């Protein structure tokens, strides 16, 4: 429990002492932010007493909302039995083994093994180690290069941020030299001279061109999210993923599906690779695996890699102190059990998603919305001044920042990514709560259009 303090005291301490991720430290030190002190169901509450409908499921992770007592109880019980033990040096714990079995039971059938981490960032670091180890064991030590996409987000460690393709991140550190990037399948952000399907093929074929440029004998893997989440909910054209899979199959390139955001129901299936019918060699997971109640991430390893990694001698010299942490795995087991027993994904697909999708696409008619995207239970709105040209409302994404801020003021948590508003609601919303979300977002769009001089 925290020390009792006034809201003003919390804000003052926060501004002076806490460094926040992805925040302008100088500005924040003056203006401060919002201090959240409790949550219930799909609502969060700040120290000023404001109730906010959480349209982002925390940071994409609390799909089951904030009132899952079974998860909290599982963690509490596990802490009383075995609060910690490591997975190093031929040891493990029973709850990590159980979590592995439960996870593989909902994964694509060709997934055979799991390596646990504490986050998606660490999991993507682990992917690099696994990929390099795999090709070394096959006697192909030159295959070290990894291809990713521009504007991709794969985490914030040096390795994971190198895999990502966000320029503002790259400007603040020296990245890995063996990571290369190709264009993203962002049709709205292109010149739109091609229709979406033709553009999807072109974007996918950029992978083949990059492999030719680098040399197939040097390229080890391609990593991508099924839907780019933090990049702006970039839903790829339907032609994109079949062509990517074909290229990887034909060119001896491993496919890494980063499912940190897309996994555990967000795209309408357990994993985004199920939605797009790809067969990845590695699956990165985190976030929704514990509903945000405990930090847990990891990598699921497919059959062809698993067989090679297990067949040779020598130690895999990689790991984390808290890999397979008993309390985190207990939270994961409880989360998966709730989703299975309540058929969470089925309920979203049959009831919530059709209702929300209809209202989400209706927002495309608003004067400042250039495109509405939606898949599974995640959506994006591109804000524009002119629908035909795609001219943005304001420089430096000021309009989306304004839209986000006024939405939060009116009781709706959404995110602004560049000139895109994104939304990822909890799976436990009622239809009425989804209607409330749309109502508050619509009001924010109206206020934004007025602020930036666009006629209704």
N, C-alpha and C positions, 0 to 999 in steps of 0.2 A: 504494500500500500504506500502511496506517496504521502508526503508531509502536507497537512492542510495549509493551503495558501489561497490568497485572493487571485482572481483572474489577472489583475495587473501584475502581481508578483510573479506569476508563472510566465507572463509575457516578458517581463524584464530579465528574468533569469535566462530564458530561452535566447533572447537577442544577444546577451553578453557572453554566454558560455557554450552554446551548442552550435557546432558546425553542421549545416544541413546538406544533404546530397542535392546536386543539380540546382543550386541556389546561388544567386548573386549575393555573396557574403557581405559586401559593403552596404548594399541597399537593405538587406534584411536586418542588419545591425541597427538600422534607423527605423524601418517601418514595422518589423516583426511580422508575425503570421498568425495562424489559427492554431490554438492548442486544444486537441481533442482529449477528453477525459473519460468518456464512456461510450458504449455502443449497445444497441439492442436490435435484434432482427435485421433490418436493412437500413437502419438509421444510425448516424453518429452524432454525438453531442459535444459541443465545445465548452470551454470554461465560462463563456458568457451566457450559456443556457440555450444556444441556438440548436435546433433540430435540423439535420441535413440528411436528405435521402441520398444514399451512397450509390451513385450511378457508375462507379468504377470498381466495385467489389474490393475496396481497399486499394491495393496496387495490383489489380487483376487477380487477387488470390483468394478472397473470401466469398467464393461462389455460393456457399451455404449460409451466408450471413453471419451474424455475430452472436447468435443465441443457441449454439449447439452444445448443450450440456454434456452429451455423451463424449464429445472430444475432450472437453476439459476434465471430465471424470477419468477418462482413460489415461491422460497424462498424469493426473494426481496419483492414481493407483500405481502406475509404473514407477513414479518417483519414490514411492514407498517400498517397492520391491527391489528394483535395480535402477538407481538414478543415473548410473553411468558405467559403461565399460567399453574398451576400444575394440577395433576390428583388426589391429595389427598383429603380426607375429603368430599366425595360426590360431588366433582367438576370434570369438564373435559373441553374440548374445542371441537368445531365442527369439526376442521380439524383432530383431533385424531380419532374421531368417523368415519369420512369419510375414513380415512386410514385403519381403522379396517375392514370396509366393503369391501374396494377394495382388501385388502390382503386375506380375507377369500374367496373372489370370485375366486381367482386363486389357493387356497389351496385345498388339498384333502377334499372331501365333509364332512367327519366326524369331521373336525376341527370346533369348535364352538366359541371360545373366544380367545382374544389376550391380553397379558401383555407386555407393552412396556418397553424397557430398552435403554441404550445408546450404548451398544456393545454386542458382542457375549459372552464375559466373564461374564458380568452381567446377561445375559440371562441364562447361565448355572448355575450361582449361584442361580438364581430364580427357575430353575428346581428342585434343591435340596429342596428348601423351599416348592414348590408345591407338590413334591412327598411325603415328610414327612407329610405335612398337610393332603393330601389325605388319606393316610393310618391311620393317627390318627383319622380322621373323620369316617373311616370305623371300628374303634375299633380294629385296628391291629398295635398297637404302637411299636411292635418289628421289624416291617419291615422298617429298616432304612438303610441297606447296599445298596450300589450302585456299580455295576460292570462296568468297562470300559476296554479298551484294551491297551496293551503295545504300545508305540510309538504314541499314540493318542495325538492330540492337541485339547483342548477344551477351551483355554483361558489362561490368565496370572494372574488373581487374585488368592488368596490362594485357594479358593474353586474350581475355574475352572481349575487351574493348578494341583490340587489334582485329579480331574477327568481325566485330561490328563495323559498320560503314558510315558512322556519323562524324562528319568533319569537325564540329566543335569539340568533340572528345579527342580526336586525333591531334588537334592543335596543342593539347596540353600534356602530351607525353610522347616518347619515342616508341613507335609500334614495332611489332614483329616483322622482320623483312620477308618472311615466307608466306605472308597473307596477301592475297590480291582480291580486287573487287570488280564486279560487273554491274550493269544497270539493274535497277529494280523493276518489277512488273507493274509500274505505276502509270496506268493508262491516262488518268486525268491530268497528271503532271507532265505528260508528253505533249508533242505538238498536235496530237489527235488527228493526224492525216490518215492513219490506218484505223480500221475498225478495231474493236477490243480483241477479237479473236486473232486477227493478223498481228496485232501488236504483241499479244501474248506469245506467239510463236517467235517473233523477232527477239523479244526479251530473253526467252529461253535459249535461243541459238547463240546469244552472246556468250553463254557458257562454253559452247563448242569452239567459238572463235578464240576465247581466252586460253583454252586448253591447247589449241594449235600454237598460239603465241608463246606459251610457256614450255611446251613440250609435254606430250602425254606421259612420258616416262618420268617426269618430274612432279606431276600433279597427283596428290593423294586423295583429296576429298572436296566436296562442295557442301557448305552449310547454309541453311536457310530456314526461316520460320514458314510454316504453311501459309499463314497470314501475318504480315509484318504488323505487330502490335504497336510498340512504342514508336515506330516509324510513321504512324498515322492510320492504322487499320487499312493497310494496302491489301485489298482482296484481289488476288490475281485473276486474269481472264481464264476461262475454263480450259483453254488450249495450253496453258503454261506448264502445269505440273506433268502431264503425260510426256511432253517433249523433254523436260528436264530428266525424268526417269529414263527415257530412251537414251539420252546422251550419256548419262552415268553408266548405264548397263553396257553400252557399246564401247566406252572409252576407258573402262577399268578404273572408275572413279567412285569412291565411297560416298554415300549420301547420308548427311547428318540432318535430321529433322529436329530443329529446336522448338520444343513443345512447352516451354516454360509458361507461355501465355495460352497457347492453343490447346494444351492438354486438359484432360479431365472435364470434357463436355463443352468447352467454349465454342467450338465450331459445329456442334451438333452430334459429335461422336466422342468416344473416349479420347481419341487423339486426332489431330489434324491430318495426319497421314492416312487415317481411315477415311476421312472426308474426301480427300483428293486421290485416294487409292494409289498411294506410292508405297514403296517397300524400302524404307531407310535401313541403313546398316547400324546406325546409332540414333537413339532418341534422347534428347535432353529434357529433363523434367524438373519441376520445382513448384513454387507458388501454390496452386490449387491442390496439390497432393496432400496437404495437411489443413486445407481451408485457412491458411495463415496463422493457425494456432501455435505452430512450432516451425523453426527454420529447418527445412529438409529439401535436398535436391539430389540429383543423380543422373546417371546414364544407364539406359537399357541397351544391351549389346545383342545384335542379331546373330543368327546361326553361323554364317561363314566366318565372321570375325571371332566369335566365341570359340569355335573349334580350333582356329589357328592359335589364339592366345593361350588356350589350355593345353595345346599339344607339345609345345616346346619347353625347354628348361629355362631356368634363370628367373630371378626375382623381378616383379613389376614394381619398380622403386618409386612409388607414388602413393599418396594417401593423406588423410586429414584426421586430426585428433578426434573430431566428433563425427566421423563417418559412421553411419548406422546408429546414431545416438538412440538409446532405448526410448526415451520420452518422445522424441521426434517421430520415431517409427510407430509408437503407440498412437500418436495423433493421426498418422497416415492411415493406419489400419481402421481407426474409428471413422475417418472421413470416407474411405472407400466403402465401408460397410453401410454408412448412411446413404450414400449415393446409390448403392445396389438395392438396398431394402426399400427405399422410397422411389426407385426408378426415376431418379432425378433427371437424367438425360432424356428419357422418354417423355416425361412431363413437359420439359422445356420444348421438345420438338413438336408435340401434339397440341399443346395449349399456349404456352407463353410466347414462343418464337413467332408463330403465325400472327398472333395478335399484335405483338410489338413491331414486327417487320412491316405490317400494313401501315401503321402510324409513322414509323420511321421513314419509309419511302415517301409518304405524303409530305414530309418536310422538304422534299426536293422542290416543291412548288413555291416555297418561300423566296422572296426577292433576293436574299443574300446567300442562298444555297445553290452552288454550282453543280454539286453531285452528292447524292446520298448513297452510301455503301452499307451493306449488311450481309452477314453470314452467320448462321448458327444463332448466337446470342451476343453479337458484338457489332457495333455500327460506327460510321464516320460521316461527318458532314463537311464538305469543302465550302468555305465561305468566300464569296466573290462579290465584286461590284457589278460585273457584267457577265452574264451566264454564257454568252457566245464566245467572247474572247478569253474568259477565265481571269480577267483583271482582278487583282486582289483588292480587298476593301481598304487596306492601309499598309504602309511600309512596316517591315520588321514584325509582322504578325500581330500588330497592335489590336486588331479587331477581334481575333480569337481570344487573346488574353482578356479583353474587355468582356466578351461574351461569357467566358468561363467565370470571371469574377462576379458578374451580375447574377449568373445562375447560382453560384454558391451563396450569394447574399439572399437569394429568394428560396434557398433550401434545397439545392440540388448540386451534388458533387459530380463534376465532369472534368475532362482534361482538354487542354489545348496543346496541339502538336503542330508547330509551324502555323499554317493557315487552315488547319483541320481541327474540328471538334470531335472528340472520340468518347464512346460510352460503352461500358461493359457491366451491365447490371447483375446483381446476385440472382441465382437460379430460384431463390425462394420468394421472389417478389410475387405479390398477388396481381391480378389483372388491373385492379384499381390503382395499385402503386405504380404500375407501368404507365397507366393513363396520367397519373400525377407527374411522373417523370417527363412525359411528352409535353404536358401543359406547362411545366416550369421551364423546360428547354425552349418551347415556342415563345414564351414571354421574354426569355433572354435574347432570342433572335430578333424579336420586335424591338427591344431596347437597343440592340446593336445596330440595326438598320437605321434607327432614328439618330443614334449617336454619330454615325458615319455618313449621314445624308443620303440614304437610299430610300426612295419612295415605296410605300406599302402598296 
